[in-house]
Amino acid sequence: MILRTTFENIYSFNEEVSVSFVAGKGSVHTSHVSRAIKRDDISALKFGIIYGANASGKSNVIKAIALLQQIASGRFPVGEFEPFKLSKSIRPVSKIEIEFKTYGRYFAYGIEFSINGIKEEWLYEINSRSEKKIFERVTSSDGNLFSFGDVNGDEETARFVKFLGEGTPIKKSFLSEYVGRNGKGLSPIKVAHGWFASGLRIIFPSTRFRGISFNAEQDESFHDATRKLLQYFNTGIVDIRRFPVNSKEETNLPDALLNQIISNSTPGKTALVAAPESNECFFFDFKADGSYSISKQKAVHRNDDDKEIVFEMDEESDGSIRLLDFIPMLIDLGQNDTDYMIDELDRSMHPLLSQKLIECYLHSLSKERDNQLIISTHECNLLNLDLIRSDEVWFVEKDKNGASQLVSLAEYKPRENIQKGYLQGRYSAIPFFAPIETLNWQRDEKA
């Protein structure tokens, strides 16, 4: 669960700003909070929502966290990020830090970096009153300088950890290097790395989870939940299934991609392949003798006579396809301690569908699970204190210098209709326009 994230000099963030999902002391919607049990625990919110006008920087909150996740997992991006560009002098070094909870433990992980690589990196195990250093890293022209906390093991283990640190490439996180080299002596690193690798899942507007029928085939409970959710959201789809394809030519997949799939096949395994230019999804089932069969994901509807009618995925609306991306997430959140972030929840979806999706998640919350969903959206139907807590809401707006600033709804202590207040500009985070009469965009007919 994300507790707090800090950004500096990255994308639209200039000076250091933070967004927090640590729960306040309010007594409303208590099911939305993973409450502190022990004295040093930290109470975390299970839901968060980020509002802002177009180009305000709300997507950059999620984009920066995704960047940190990518670097922590060992994939240093080339040319995929940039520092804040609107300062008089551009600073080359950016900073991102995140505090999070996983398996009942709390960590703070951060990096300072530039396009040339990682300048500083650190991991602390934290609680509400103290912090314990796991490692600190500073790079220079002379290499990596490390400072470690308590290393469990003998002197040989300590020497190996030091060797790993000094040999970590400048464009690779020590977090991923330690795990990739099966490091020993600093077990908290594996716990923290595991959260970045599989505990945090980020969905952008371009993200597609197209293998829903594959999961349904492997897990009947998943299949049953999928059918119920499809009917609840009233898409007209009653099921998602796989249907046979006669030959690889019928897939219309590029030859290079087909050859790659077949050459990299493993007997007894299934390869899931998303078509590059459509919503179609294919399954290649490889047999022990080297042969294979192909199937295709399709949507099933029912007509007035209750007869099943099969639709190609490309025949479904963008909103239905977008919903299919979210259904596996809802099922996962209902069953496991996982954390999701969605950028632009309302993209291609009706406002009421977005609202029902969030209501479905909030209704499923249980004190037995430490799960979390954080979204960015324009959808103001969600601004309802009967549905959400004020400390779950954050607004992003640009200051006079073009830098994104973050402010919590809890700072306003709202009592009135917050949806109306938002649209009237009380909390900023909406676009402001000059009178249209001053635009003067049409040609002067007299000219």
C-alpha positions in Angstrom: 0.0 0.0 0.0 1.3 3.4 -0.9 1.7 5.7 2.1 3.4 8.7 0.7 5.2 9.7 -2.5 7.6 12.7 -3.0 8.6 14.1 -6.3 11.2 16.8 -7.2 12.3 18.0 -10.6 10.5 15.4 -12.6 7.9 15.9 -15.4 5.7 18.8 -14.3 7.0 18.8 -10.7 9.6 21.4 -9.8 10.3 21.9 -6.1 9.6 19.0 -3.8 5.9 18.1 -3.5 4.2 15.1 -1.8 1.0 13.2 -2.0 -0.1 11.1 1.1 -2.4 8.2 1.5 -1.8 7.9 5.3 -5.3 7.9 6.9 -6.4 10.8 9.1 -8.3 10.5 12.3 -11.8 10.7 10.8 -14.4 8.1 11.8 -16.2 8.0 8.5 -15.9 5.1 6.0 -13.7 3.1 8.4 -13.7 0.1 6.0 -11.6 2.3 3.7 -8.7 2.3 6.2 -6.1 -0.4 7.0 -5.8 0.6 10.7 -2.7 0.6 12.8 -2.8 -2.4 15.1 0.5 -2.1 16.9 1.8 1.1 18.5 4.3 1.8 15.7 2.0 0.8 12.8 0.8 3.4 10.2 -2.8 3.6 9.1 -3.2 3.6 5.3 -6.0 4.5 3.0 -7.4 1.8 0.7 -8.6 4.3 -1.9 -7.3 7.5 -3.4 -8.5 9.8 -6.1 -6.5 12.5 -7.9 -8.3 15.3 -9.7 -6.9 18.0 -12.0 -7.5 19.9 -15.2 -6.0 18.7 -18.5 -2.3 19.2 -18.4 -2.3 19.9 -14.7 0.0 17.0 -13.9 -2.4 14.5 -12.3 -1.2 11.8 -14.7 2.4 12.7 -13.9 1.8 11.5 -10.3 1.1 8.0 -11.6 3.7 8.3 -14.4 6.5 9.2 -11.9 5.5 6.3 -9.6 5.6 4.0 -12.7 9.1 5.3 -13.5 10.3 4.5 -10.0 8.8 1.1 -10.2 10.6 0.5 -13.5 14.0 1.6 -12.2 13.6 -0.4 -8.9 12.8 -3.5 -11.0 16.0 -3.1 -12.9 14.9 -1.4 -16.2 16.5 2.0 -16.4 14.6 4.0 -19.1 16.5 5.8 -21.9 14.9 9.0 -23.1 11.5 8.2 -21.3 11.7 10.9 -18.6 12.7 14.5 -18.3 13.3 17.0 -15.5 11.1 20.1 -15.1 11.6 22.3 -18.1 10.1 25.6 -17.2 12.8 26.8 -14.8 15.3 29.5 -15.7 18.0 26.9 -15.5 17.2 23.2 -16.0 18.5 21.0 -13.2 19.6 17.6 -14.5 19.0 15.5 -11.3 15.5 14.3 -10.4 14.3 12.7 -7.2 11.4 10.3 -6.4 10.8 8.6 -3.1 7.9 6.3 -2.0 6.9 5.0 1.4 4.8 1.8 1.2 3.5 -1.1 3.2 3.8 -4.7 2.2 3.4 -7.9 4.2 2.8 -5.9 7.3 6.2 -4.0 7.0 6.8 -0.4 6.1 9.6 0.8 3.8 10.9 4.1 2.3 12.7 3.7 -1.0 14.0 6.5 -3.2 16.5 7.5 -5.9 18.1 10.6 -7.2 19.0 10.2 -10.9 19.7 11.8 -14.2 19.7 10.6 -17.8 23.2 9.3 -17.1 22.1 7.0 -14.3 21.5 6.7 -10.6 23.2 9.3 -8.4 21.8 8.2 -5.0 19.6 5.3 -3.9 18.3 4.3 -0.4 16.1 1.9 1.4 14.9 2.2 5.0 12.5 0.1 7.0 10.2 2.6 8.8 7.4 2.8 11.3 5.4 5.7 12.8 8.2 6.7 15.1 11.6 5.6 13.7 13.5 4.4 10.7 16.2 1.7 10.2 18.7 1.9 7.4 18.9 -1.1 5.0 21.3 0.6 2.6 22.4 3.9 1.2 24.2 4.3 -2.2 26.0 7.3 -3.6 27.7 7.1 -7.0 30.5 9.2 -8.3 33.3 9.0 -10.9 35.1 6.7 -8.5 32.2 4.2 -8.4 29.6 3.2 -5.8 29.9 4.2 -2.2 27.6 2.1 0.0 26.5 2.3 3.6 24.7 -0.8 5.0 22.6 -1.4 8.0 22.7 -4.7 9.9 23.9 -7.5 7.6 22.7 -10.9 8.8 25.4 -13.5 8.4 29.1 -13.9 8.7 32.0 -11.8 7.4 31.9 -13.6 4.1 28.3 -12.6 3.6 29.1 -9.0 4.5 32.0 -9.0 1.9 29.7 -10.4 -0.7 27.1 -7.7 -0.1 29.8 -5.1 -0.4 31.0 -6.7 -3.6 27.5 -6.6 -5.1 27.1 -3.0 -4.2 30.4 -1.9 -5.7 29.7 -3.8 -8.9 26.2 -2.5 -9.5 26.1 -0.6 -12.8 25.2 3.1 -12.7 22.0 2.5 -14.7 20.8 -0.3 -12.5 19.2 -0.2 -9.0 20.9 -2.0 -6.2 17.5 -3.3 -5.3 17.3 -5.3 -8.5 21.0 -6.2 -8.6 20.8 -7.7 -5.1 17.7 -9.9 -6.0 19.1 -10.8 -9.4 22.4 -12.0 -7.9 20.5 -13.9 -5.2 22.0 -11.7 -2.5 22.0 -12.7 1.2 22.2 -10.9 4.5 19.7 -8.1 3.7 16.4 -9.9 3.5 14.3 -6.6 3.6 15.6 -5.8 0.1 13.8 -8.9 -1.3 10.6 -7.9 0.4 10.7 -4.4 -0.9 11.7 -5.5 -4.4 8.8 -8.0 -4.4 6.3 -5.2 -3.9 7.7 -3.3 -7.0 7.8 -6.5 -9.1 4.4 -7.9 -8.3 2.6 -6.1 -5.6 2.1 -2.8 -7.4 0.2 -2.8 -10.8 -0.3 0.3 -12.8 -2.9 0.7 -15.6 -2.6 3.4 -18.2 -5.1 4.3 -20.9 -3.1 2.2 -23.3 -2.8 -0.8 -21.0 -4.7 -3.9 -22.1 -5.5 -7.0 -20.1 -6.7 -9.1 -23.1 -6.4 -12.6 -21.7 -9.5 -12.6 -19.5 -10.8 -15.8 -21.1 -7.5 -17.5 -20.3 -7.8 -16.8 -16.6 -11.4 -17.9 -16.7 -10.5 -21.2 -18.3 -7.8 -21.9 -15.6 -9.9 -20.8 -12.6 -13.7 -21.5 -12.5 -14.2 -19.0 -9.6 -12.6 -16.3 -11.7 -14.9 -17.3 -14.6 -17.9 -17.1 -12.4 -16.9 -13.7 -11.0 -16.3 -12.4 -14.5 -19.7 -13.4 -15.7 -21.4 -11.8 -12.7 -19.5 -8.5 -13.1 -20.2 -8.4 -16.9 -23.9 -8.7 -16.2 -23.9 -6.2 -13.3 -22.3 -3.5 -15.4 -25.0 -4.1 -18.1 -22.6 -4.3 -21.1 -24.7 -6.8 -23.0 -21.8 -9.3 -22.7 -22.7 -12.4 -20.8 -19.4 -14.3 -21.2 -15.9 -14.1 -22.6 -14.7 -17.4 -24.2 -12.1 -18.9 -26.5 -13.0 -20.1 -30.0 -10.9 -22.2 -32.3 -8.9 -20.7 -35.2 -8.2 -22.9 -38.2 -4.8 -21.7 -39.1 -2.1 -19.1 -38.2 -2.9 -17.2 -41.4 -6.4 -16.5 -40.0 -4.9 -14.5 -37.1 -3.6 -11.8 -39.5 -0.6 -11.5 -37.1 2.6 -10.2 -38.7 4.8 -13.1 -39.9 7.8 -11.9 -37.8 5.6 -12.1 -34.7 4.2 -15.5 -35.6 7.7 -16.9 -36.2 8.9 -15.5 -32.8 5.9 -17.1 -31.0 6.6 -20.5 -32.5 10.4 -20.4 -32.1 10.1 -19.4 -28.4 7.4 -22.0 -27.6 7.5 -24.4 -24.7 5.7 -27.8 -24.9 2.7 -27.9 -22.6 2.5 -24.1 -22.3 0.1 -21.5 -23.7 1.3 -18.3 -25.3 -1.1 -15.3 -25.0 -0.7 -12.9 -28.0 -2.4 -9.5 -28.3 -2.9 -8.2 -31.8 -0.8 -5.0 -32.3 -3.5 -3.0 -34.0 -6.8 -4.3 -32.6 -8.6 -5.6 -29.6 -8.2 -9.2 -30.7 -6.3 -11.8 -28.5 -5.0 -15.2 -29.6 -3.9 -18.3 -27.6 -1.3 -20.7 -28.9 -1.5 -24.0 -27.1 1.8 -26.0 -27.6 1.7 -29.7 -27.3 4.5 -32.1 -26.3 5.0 -33.4 -29.9 5.7 -29.8 -31.1 2.3 -29.2 -32.7 0.0 -26.4 -31.6 -3.6 -25.2 -31.8 -4.8 -21.6 -31.9 -7.9 -20.1 -30.3 -9.3 -16.6 -30.2 -11.0 -14.6 -27.5 -14.6 -13.5 -28.3 -17.6 -11.9 -26.5 -20.9 -13.8 -26.1 -24.2 -12.0 -26.1 -27.8 -13.2 -26.0 -30.6 -12.2 -28.4 -34.3 -11.8 -27.7 -34.8 -15.6 -28.0 -32.1 -16.2 -25.4 -29.8 -17.6 -28.1 -26.1 -17.0 -27.8 -24.6 -14.6 -30.4 -20.8 -14.4 -30.7 -19.1 -11.0 -31.3 -15.6 -10.3 -32.3 -13.8 -8.1 -29.7 -13.4 -5.4 -32.3 -17.2 -5.2 -32.5 -17.4 -4.2 -28.8 -17.5 -0.5 -27.8 -14.4 1.2 -26.4 -16.1 1.4 -23.0 -16.8 -2.3 -22.9 -13.2 -3.1 -23.8 -12.0 -0.6 -21.2 -14.2 -2.3 -18.6 -12.7 -5.7 -19.6 -9.3 -4.3 -18.6 -10.6 -3.6 -15.1 -12.6 -6.7 -14.3 -9.5 -8.9 -13.6 -8.3 -6.0 -11.3 -11.6 -6.0 -9.3 -11.4 -9.8 -8.8 -7.7 -9.6 -7.8 -8.4 -6.8 -5.3 -11.3 -8.8 -3.9 -9.1 -11.8 -3.2 -5.5 -10.6 -2.6 -3.4 -8.0 -0.9 -2.6 -6.1 -4.1 -2.2 -2.4 -5.0 -3.5 -0.8 -8.3 -3.2 2.6 -9.8 -5.3 3.7 -12.8 -4.5 6.7 -14.9 -7.7 8.3 -16.4 -10.2 5.9 -15.1 -13.0 7.6 -17.1 -11.3 7.3 -20.5 -13.9 5.9 -22.9 -16.3 5.0 -20.0 -19.7 6.5 -19.1 -19.6 8.5 -15.9 -22.1 6.2 -14.2 -20.0 3.1 -15.2 -16.9 4.7 -13.6 -18.9 5.4 -10.5 -20.3 1.9 -10.3 -16.8 0.5 -10.8 -15.5 2.4 -7.8 -18.6 1.5 -5.7 -18.0 -2.1 -6.5 -14.5 -1.9 -5.2 -15.4 0.0 -2.1 -18.2 -2.4 -1.3 -15.8 -5.3 -1.4 -13.3 -3.8 1.1 -12.5 -6.1 4.1 -10.4 -5.5 7.2 -8.7 -8.8 6.5 -7.0 -7.5 3.3 -4.5 -4.7 2.8 -5.4 -3.8 -0.8 -5.4 -0.3 -2.4 -6.8 1.4 -5.5 -5.6 4.9 -6.5 -7.1 6.6 -9.6 -6.8 9.8 -11.6 -9.9 11.1 -13.2 -12.1 14.0 -14.2 -15.3 12.2 -13.0 -16.9 14.5 -10.5 -19.7 12.1 -9.7 -17.2 10.5 -7.3 -16.9 13.7 -5.3 -19.5 12.6 -2.7 -18.7 12.3 1.0 -21.4 9.6 1.3 -19.1 7.5 -0.9 -15.5 8.6 -0.1 -13.4 10.3 2.7 -12.0 13.8 2.3 -8.5 12.6 3.0 -8.8 10.2 0.0 -9.1 13.2 -2.5 -6.2 15.2 -3.9 -6.2 18.1 -6.4 -3.4 18.9 -8.8 -3.0 22.4 -10.3 -0.3 24.4 -12.0 1.2 27.4 -10.2 2.1 30.7 -12.0 5.5 29.1 -13.0 3.8 26.1 -14.6 4.8 23.7 -11.9 2.3 21.1 -10.5 1.2 21.5 -6.9 -0.8 19.0 -4.8 -3.4 19.8 -2.2 -5.7 17.5 -0.2 -9.4 18.0 0.1 -9.0 17.4 3.8 -7.3 20.8 4.1 -10.5 22.5 3.1 -12.7 20.7 5.7 -15.6 20.7 3.3 -19.2 20.7 4.6 -21.1 21.5 1.4 -21.7 19.7 -1.8 -18.1 19.1 -2.9 -19.0 18.2 -6.4 -20.6 21.6 -6.9 -17.7 23.3 -5.1 -15.2 21.5 -7.4 -17.0 22.6 -10.6 -17.3 26.1 -9.3 -13.5 26.2 -8.9 -13.4 26.3 -5.1 -10.7 23.7 -5.0 -9.0 24.8 -8.2 -7.8 21.8 -10.3 -10.2 22.8 -13.1 -9.5 24.7 -16.4 -10.2 28.5 -16.4 -11.1 30.3 -19.6 -11.3 34.0 -20.6 -14.6 35.1 -22.0 -15.1 33.6 -25.4 -15.9 37.0 -26.9 -12.2 37.9 -26.4 -10.9 34.9 -28.3 -11.2 36.6 -31.8 -10.4 33.3 -33.5 -12.7 33.9 -36.6 -11.6 35.8 -39.6 -12.8 39.4 -39.8 -15.5 39.3 -42.5 -14.7 42.9 -43.4 -11.0 42.2 -44.0 
